[in-house]
């Protein structure tokens, strides 16, 4: 399985993600500079960070990168596409996922471990996790407050496209506690928590591994 981790100017956690995919799951994972990326991969991960310095709006410049055209094509072909944190922002700005990601209600950068509940396991990144189960992963963002109007939120709820919600607390004021959503087919997922930072006991947790293991299971179906 060939997995691309797309690197934009300002990306971080990109090498961490490659490390998990390559060393823990033994996949053919490569870090690809955005101008050199094409759709010749089985899956793609858009990592966290601050693509293009978050100028104008988080994720908006990267959403117009030629790499995003390849991501759109992979998404249309049903290949797994994961956007983590800044990657989620890029997927929103590129129109691959609905809604918006606004500045946290605290008006501060929030970096902490959070408890989450898996609301849907019919996606490429949760199919190996039992629905309703609790997982623990860290967040680290300033503009991670998911927002959509009530009509859109109701549609997401009804269609089972809300993938994860925060439990115990809502650290950023996100609508209905939403931490991750998917597209209609479940192959595109955007999430604010960082699974790559929760994939090694040395980092404080391993629940993030389930996200990447799900991707592997999805491609076998």
C-alpha positions in Angstrom: 0.0 0.0 0.0 1.5 3.3 -1.1 0.6 6.3 1.1 1.6 9.9 0.5 1.9 12.4 3.2 1.8 15.8 1.5 4.2 18.5 2.8 3.3 22.2 2.4 5.4 25.1 3.4 4.8 25.2 7.2 3.6 21.7 7.7 4.5 19.9 10.9 3.8 16.4 12.2 4.3 15.3 8.6 7.4 13.3 9.5 5.7 11.9 12.6 2.9 10.6 10.3 5.3 9.0 7.9 7.1 7.4 10.9 3.9 5.8 12.1 2.8 4.6 8.7 6.3 3.3 7.7 7.7 1.9 10.9 4.6 0.9 12.8 2.4 -0.3 10.0 5.2 -1.2 7.6 3.5 0.6 4.7 5.2 2.2 1.7 4.8 5.8 3.0 6.5 8.8 1.5 6.8 12.4 2.4 5.9 14.3 -0.8 6.5 18.0 -1.4 3.1 19.5 -2.6 4.4 20.6 -6.0 5.6 17.1 -6.7 2.4 15.2 -5.5 0.2 13.3 -7.9 -2.6 10.8 -7.6 -0.4 7.7 -8.1 -1.0 6.6 -4.5 -3.4 4.3 -2.7 -4.1 6.9 0.1 -3.1 10.3 1.1 -2.7 12.2 4.4 -2.7 16.0 4.7 -0.9 16.6 8.0 -1.1 19.3 10.6 0.8 22.5 10.8 0.5 26.0 9.3 0.4 25.6 5.5 1.7 28.9 3.9 1.8 30.4 7.4 -2.0 30.6 7.6 -1.9 33.8 5.6 -5.4 35.0 4.6 -7.1 32.1 6.3 -6.0 28.7 7.7 -5.8 26.2 4.8 -7.1 28.5 2.1 -3.8 28.9 0.1 -3.0 25.2 0.3 -6.5 24.5 -1.0 -5.5 26.1 -4.3 -2.3 24.2 -4.6 -2.0 21.9 -7.6 -1.7 19.1 -5.1 -5.3 19.6 -4.0 -6.4 18.8 -7.6 -4.8 15.4 -7.2 -6.4 15.0 -3.8 -9.8 15.7 -5.3 -9.2 13.1 -7.9 -8.2 10.5 -5.3 -11.3 11.3 -3.3 -13.5 10.9 -6.3 -12.0 7.5 -7.0 -12.9 6.4 -3.5 -9.3 6.3 -2.1 -8.7 7.1 1.6 -8.1 10.8 2.2 -7.3 12.0 5.7 -6.9 15.6 6.8 -5.4 16.1 10.3 -5.8 19.5 11.9 -4.4 21.9 9.2 -5.2 19.1 6.8 -8.8 19.2 7.9 -8.8 23.0 7.3 -7.5 22.4 3.8 -10.2 19.8 3.0 -12.9 22.3 4.2 -11.4 25.2 2.1 -11.1 22.9 -0.9 -14.8 22.0 -0.7 -14.2 18.3 0.0 -16.0 18.6 3.3 -18.8 21.0 4.4 -18.8 23.7 7.0 -16.1 26.0 8.3 -13.3 25.9 10.9 -13.3 29.1 12.9 -11.1 30.5 15.7 -11.5 28.8 19.0 -14.1 30.5 21.3 -11.2 30.9 23.9 -9.4 33.0 21.2 -6.3 31.1 22.3 -4.3 28.2 20.8 -5.4 25.1 22.6 -2.9 22.2 23.1 -4.0 19.4 25.3 -5.1 15.7 25.4 -8.8 15.2 24.8 -11.3 12.4 25.2 -13.4 11.6 22.1 -16.2 9.3 21.2 -16.4 7.5 17.9 -19.8 8.4 16.4 -19.4 6.5 13.1 -17.3 3.5 12.1 -18.3 3.4 8.5 -15.4 5.5 7.3 -11.9 4.7 6.0 -10.4 5.9 9.3 -12.7 4.4 11.9 -13.8 1.1 10.4 -11.6 -0.8 12.8 -13.0 1.0 15.9 -16.2 0.0 17.6 -18.9 2.7 17.3 -19.5 4.4 20.6 -16.0 3.6 21.9 -13.9 6.2 23.7 -10.5 7.2 22.4 -7.9 9.7 23.7 -5.8 12.0 21.4 -4.3 15.5 21.7 -5.4 18.6 19.9 -3.2 21.6 19.0 -4.8 24.4 17.1 -6.1 28.0 17.1 -8.8 27.6 14.4 -10.4 24.3 15.1 -13.9 25.3 16.0 -16.1 23.4 13.6 -19.1 25.4 12.5 -22.2 24.8 10.3 -25.8 26.0 10.4 -28.3 23.8 12.1 -29.7 22.4 8.8 -26.2 21.3 7.8 -25.5 19.8 11.2 -28.8 17.9 11.1 -27.9 16.5 7.7 -24.5 15.4 9.0 -26.1 13.7 12.0 -28.8 11.9 10.0 -26.3 10.7 7.4 -23.8 9.4 10.0 -21.1 11.7 8.8 -20.1 13.0 12.3 -17.1 10.8 12.9 -16.0 11.9 16.4 -17.2 14.2 19.1 -15.4 15.6 22.2 -16.7 14.1 25.5 -16.3 15.5 29.0 -15.6 19.0 27.6 -15.7 21.0 24.5 -12.3 22.6 24.4 -12.8 24.9 21.4 -16.5 25.6 21.4 -17.1 23.5 18.3 -20.7 23.0 17.1 -22.3 20.0 18.8 -18.9 18.9 20.1 -17.8 17.8 16.6 -14.1 16.8 16.3 -14.2 14.9 13.0 -16.5 14.6 10.0 -16.5 12.6 6.7 -17.8 12.9 3.2 -20.9 10.9 2.0 -18.8 7.9 0.9 -16.7 7.8 4.1 -13.4 7.7 2.3 -12.6 11.4 3.1 -12.2 12.3 6.8 -11.1 15.5 8.4 -10.2 15.5 12.1 -8.8 18.1 14.5 -7.2 15.6 16.9 -3.7 14.4 16.1 -3.6 10.5 15.8 0.1 10.5 14.9 0.8 12.1 18.3 -1.1 9.2 20.0 0.5 6.3 18.2 3.4 5.4 20.5 3.4 4.7 24.3 6.4 7.0 24.6 4.1 9.9 23.6 1.4 9.1 26.1 -1.1 7.0 24.2 -1.7 4.6 21.3 -5.4 5.2 20.4 -4.3 7.1 17.3 -3.0 3.9 15.8 -6.6 2.8 15.3 -7.1 5.6 12.8 -4.3 4.3 10.6 -5.1 0.7 11.1 -8.6 1.4 9.9 -7.2 2.9 6.7 -5.4 -0.4 6.1 -8.5 -2.4 6.8 -10.6 -0.2 4.5 -8.4 -1.0 1.5 -8.8 -4.7 2.1 -12.6 -4.6 1.8 
